[in-house]
């Protein structure tokens, strides 16, 4: 029998969901050449509140972009043809005509090749909404959606993936295509202002998570073109995963890692950075080939080390702390080496190098995460780093113009929050 909480969630016209951000721990760029990369979810999350209304309007409140978009349902009537029997349970790409209709509604020129992050977010929202939510009469639903993220957009932390996962989960739940499986009295996730007062948090079944993830990938493809799928998978399921030649494998056990996320505030183009590495690799394969191989081998070593560290953390052995310290030290060494290898293939940046120099002064080991060329840096905060040292590190980073915030690795995947 379903609990009262689940019955209330299923009957509500308002849905609040959240999904974690993600970091690439090791293996950036080498993954393009068939080597292993490790990605993990973060404790920082993106939240989304979606509510059916009777206003005859569709409203998208993108707080992080400082903008609100509104359309009348009549304006969006041309998109109602996206609906087809069973489409919500069978994710598919937008056709050429559907993509054209989406751009027309958003007033985006068909000839425009490079779209802004905000424009891409709007396209993904409209496509997933009309594909999943249209009722049997093929009318566009009247609803409002508000989003709030605890981590910056376009900084290599999986913002587009978390956004796509939340859109997918929101629309599938609101349409009752997926139904939450169980509720936890305290998931440890606090809702930001404007999202309601948190009660219990609900999880989804394996089959529902698969459907959420498949629609999220459709959103990611609209935004990025040809993503690997690792970002949306990590944001859907949480935890840590390895990715090798298209195969995504979850790590069964991961240790609790404390990190400092540092925003260089330098914009970068993943496409250009990947192309730059390829150009250098093709021109000097005997030089760059071994570097790529080394990054892949480092990821394999890191995966094994994370297993050992998780085992040591859960051990009852009296030498547990000594073993943990040894493994953390090894992990710090691997992060340092990974950063130097990424510098060697030309994807670091003077700001990234500066951040690494600052954190080193306070005993933290850092590396870029994601494409590089700016974006984000992650610093491992081991148990010997005092709170005073951490505050001093963040103060020095701020003095140099960088943003930073603490986070933990391995946060839970997509959740539905019961609010009052």
Beta strands, then each sheet from edge to edge (+ up, - down):
strand 1: 14-26
strand 2: 37-52
strand 3: 57-62
strand 4: 67-72
strand 5: 143-149
strand 6: 182-184
strand 7: 198-203
strand 8: 240-244
strand 9: 247-250
strand 10: 257-263
strand 11: 365-369
strand 12: 376-380
strand 13: 403-409
strand 14: 415-419
sheet 1: 4+ 3- 5- 2+ 1- 14+ 7- 6+
sheet 2: 4+ 3- 5- 2+ 8- 9+
sheet 3: 11+ 12- 10+ 13-
end
